[in-house]
């Protein structure tokens, strides 16, 4: 009897180990098709040289989806990452938002360099070296044509700027006060309530998405790169919105700014699950995708987006979106309006929402 138990136990252990290894390979998926791989909690996207780089927040790693082949790999970094909340592009390199710091990764070698923040939370060090400063919940990054880096330091309620030449960090916008104020004046003396995303247009103007405790603070603002003056370009006190009903409600939780090839400003309502395009010249807003009832790929208006958590634009003008809850990366063809999955098998099931 004991021999039977031993044999059954050995068989069970071997079978369990075999299934475990098989599941691990299947979920991870490196070296195979990106749509069959597990992408765990995609929280940010960037496009470099025909590939989409995906920040996996729960696993603190970066995945690479090759747009030509559809294959997926994990970027092997020279040191472990301490979180991966967002990514952006800096002249061919990859900037990654870690916990209370910003680092740079060579996408070809995986070598990690330090850019800003010590890794300890705080809002100190302005006008000194960025590597010695503290950041307090950095949430987004962007660069201008000169390579200057802008960081949405959300809990510090500031946009911090790292000078490309000197490496000095400064408070570009925001006083640190928990208020929305200062439109028409210099951005450095204005109040920004939880600035969560930043983007820079082709002319160098800086756009900031913010939200707070009430809808009056939910807006998108622009800082003129010449004068430093801040204005609201979309929000509850503007005429820029979709309908009279939504105008009264105001823009809710604008996040994850990105510019398309036509100069339109894309942004996300992560809770409502919709992507919008703001025409800055005409002052109109339209829904690009989301708001539907179907989890399947198809027409953008019919598709339901599960907590969109990052945007990027591919060389051919398509928009890619990360879905944090659905554990997928999807592509929106701006010509046909069709949505297709390019990465992620939808596992594991996730219920947390990020904004």
Secondary structure by P-SEA (a helix, b strand, c coil): caaaaaaaaaaaaaaaaaaaaaaaaaaaccccccccccccccccccccccbbbbbbccccbbbbbcccccbbbcccccccccccccccccccbbbbbcccbbbbbcccccbbbbccccccccccccccccccbbbcccccccccccbbbbbcccccccbbbbbccccccccccccccccccccccccccbbbcccccccccccbbbbbbbccccccccbbbbbcccccbbbbcccccccccccaaaaaaccccccccccccccbbbbbccccbbbbbbcccccbbbbcccccccccccccccbbbcccccccccccbbbbbbbccccbbbbbcccccbbbbcccccccccccccc
